[in-house]
Amino acid sequence: MDGGPDLRRDRLPSVSVTPDRTVRELCLAADEALTEASFCTGEFTEAERLFSDALTRAADAGDQAGEARALSGLGRVLHLRNVAALATGGEPAEAVIAAEEELMSRALALWQETGDSGGTGRALFDMSLVFQVLRRDWDTGMRYLWPAVGLADAVEEGGDVYGRSEIHRHLGFYYLYADIRPREAVRQLTHSLALRERIGDPRLIPSALVALARAELARANPQQAVALLTRAVSVAQRASLLPWRVQDAEDTLREAKAAAISS
């Protein structure tokens, strides 16, 4: 697999107490475990264990930012498990969605208490996912996503380039599926892809290419979509992504080719 994850994309912010280095290391390891689980293995146990250990140690050390970051991580573990269930034909139970929402809400409250704009921006985005993705409630989701967009610079400046990529990705989805503006969707999703390419982790690239290709299809530009999706399939296979992720790229490529033939 070419390249590798930028494990230091998510630096802990400055707080009134010195962050415990063990908490920092646990969260970095948990981030990597979560990326591997979400994109390649589907096994979330290790990420959950690491974030749980980080939460305990942060609480013991009085590290509020560390607690917030660990809670955010635990919320993302639940969210990505739920996404995987949806992608493979399942439907997350309401109790599981509620548990995710509670973790995201607690993390947001803690980040707001620290006064850290980058952490708060990422936490606002995480809350938006509960409603946009799981509850299919765009109105409520955008009440969290819009302020996250306003804090996107701070998210990136705090070291979370992937978080900023995700903010632009889901803003692109808003313009693709809710407030239908395909050109703006392409702009946001192009930015999201560029940020992921800057990280240099091939696991993150195919889903960004697929999302951008769907926006190009909505803009009646199937040839560009075919080019993007051809690359997505190749990178997904080389990076040994989960079968459903590879299939998503392959299915969308077939759709784009059919659209190109009929255009």
N, C-alpha and C positions, 0 to 999 in steps of 0.2 A: 504494500500500500504506500503510495507516494505521499510525502509530507507527513505532518503530525499535528496534533492539537496544540494550540497555544494555551498551556495549562495556567498561565498567569494573566489571563484576560480579565480576571475578576478580583482585583486587589481589594483588600479590606480597607474601608475608609478610616480616617483619623477619628478617634473617640477620646473621651476624657480619661479612660484607662488604657494601658498598653494592651493591644489584642494578644491573646495567648497564641504563641507560635504553633502549638499543637492543634489548636482550633483552625488556624490558617491552613496548616498542612492537611488536616482531615477534610476540610471543605474543598481544597484543590483536588485531592484524590477522589472525593465524592463526585465532583463535577465531571471528571474524566470517566468514572464508572457509570455515571448517568448518561453521558454521551454514547458510550459503548453499548449500554443497554438499549437505549432508544433507537439507535441506528443499526446495530449489528447483532445483538444477542437476544434481546427481549428479556434478559434476566436483571431485575431491578433490586434484588436483595442486598447486594454489596453496597450500592449507592445509598439505599435506605439505612443500612447499618452505620455507614460512615457519617452521614448527616446526623443520625441520632446520637452517635458518640460525640460529635462536634457540639451539638446542642447541650448535652449534659456538661461537657467541659467548659463551654462558654458560660453557662449559668453559674457553675461553681466559681469561675474566675471573675464574675461580675462584668463580663464582656458583652455589652448590650448589642453592639453591631454584629458580633459573632453569633449571638442568639438569633438575631434577625436573619442573618445569612443562612444559618442552618435550618431555620423554619421555612424560609423561602425554598431551600433545596428539598426539604421533605414535601412541601406542596407541589413542587415540580415533579418529584417522583410519582406522586399520585396522579398528577395531570397526564404525564406521559404514559403511564399504565392505562389511563382511561382512553387516551388517543389510540393506543395500540388496540384496545378492545373495539373501538369504533371502526378502525381500519380493517379489522378482520371479521366484521359482521356482528359484533357484540353490541351491547348497550349497557353502559355503566349504571349500577344501582344508584338510586337517589341518595342513599346513605353514604356512598363513596364520594359522590359529587359534593355532598354537604361537608364531608370531612376535608376534602380538598379546599373548599371555600373557607373553612375555619382556619386552616393553616395559613392560607394566603392572607386572610384578614389579620391574623395575629402578627404575621411578618410585616405587613404594611404598617400597622400601628407602631411596632417597634422601630422600623426605619424612620417613621415620621418623628418619633421621640428623639432619635439621634440627630436629626437635622441634616442628615446626609442626602443630598439631592439625587445622586446617582442611584443609591440603594432604594430610595423612595420611588424613583422613576421605574426601576425594574419591578418593584413590588406592585405598583399601580398596573403595569402591563400584565403581571401574573394574575391579578384579580380580574382583569378584562377577559382573560382566557376562560375563566369559569363560565362566564355568561355568553361570550361569543361562540365558543367551541362546544361547550357541554349543554348549556341551557338554551342555546340558539336564540338568545335575546340580545340583538344588536344594540337596542336603545340603552340598556343598562351597561352592556359591555363598553360602549363608546364613552360613557361617563367616566370610566377609568382609563380608556386608551387615549383620549384626547390630552389629558394632563401628562400622561406618559410620553406622548409625542413632544410636548413642551419641554420635557426634561431629558430628551434623547441625547443632547450634547453632554449633559452631566453624566448620563449612563456610560457613554463612551469614554469621557475623560476619567471616570473612575476605573477604567480598565476593562469594562464589560462590552467588548466589541460585538460579541454574539448577541447580547441582550439588545443592543441597538439594531442589529440586523433583524431580530425578531419583531421589534416595534414596527419597523418599516414593512416587514412581511405582512403583518396583520392589518396595518393600515392599507396596504395594497389589496388585501382580501375585502376590506370594507368597500373600496371603490370598484371591486370586481363583482361583488355579490349583493351589496346593500344599496349604496348610493352609486348607481352604475355609471362609472366614468372610466372606460378601459384605458384611455391614454394616461390618466393619472395612476391607474393601477400598474401599468407598465413602468412608469417612472419610479414608483415606490419599490416595486419588486426588483427593478434593475439595481437600485441602491442597496437593497438587502443582499442581493447576490454579490455585489462588489465587496461588501463588508465581509461576507463569508470567505470570499476568495482571498482577502487580505489576511484572514486568520490562517489560511493554509492547510486546513484539515479537509481532506477529500470526502469524509463522511457527511459533511454539512452541505456539499455542493448540489447533489442531485435533486433534493427537494426544493431548493431555490430555483433550479433550472425548470423544474416541472411547473412551479407556481408562475414563473415568468412566461412560460410557454402558454399556459392557459389564458393569461392576459393577452398575449399576442393573438391567440385564436379569437378571443372576444373582440379584438380590434380588427378582425378579418385579415390577419397576416399569417396564414398557415405555413408558408415557406420558412419564415423565421422560427415559428414554433417547431417545425420538423428539425431544423438545425440544432435548436436548444435541446430538444428531447433526444436526439441521436447522441449528443454528448452526455445527457443525463443517464441514459441506459448504460453507456460504456463506463462512466465513472462509478455508477452504482454497482455494476458487476465486479469491477476491479477492486472496489472497497469492501466487497463481501457484505453488502447491506442485507437487512432482513428481506425475506422473499416478498412480503407485501409491499415493501418500498420499491424493489426492482420491478415488480409487476405493475405498480402504479405508473412508473415511468414508461414501461413497455406499452401499457394500455393507452396512455395518453399519446404516445408516439403513433400508434395505429390510428387513433382518432384524427390526429393532425395530418397524417398522410392521406386519409380519406378526404379531409377538407381541402387539402392542396389539389387533389385530383379533380374535385368537383368545382373548384374555384375558376 
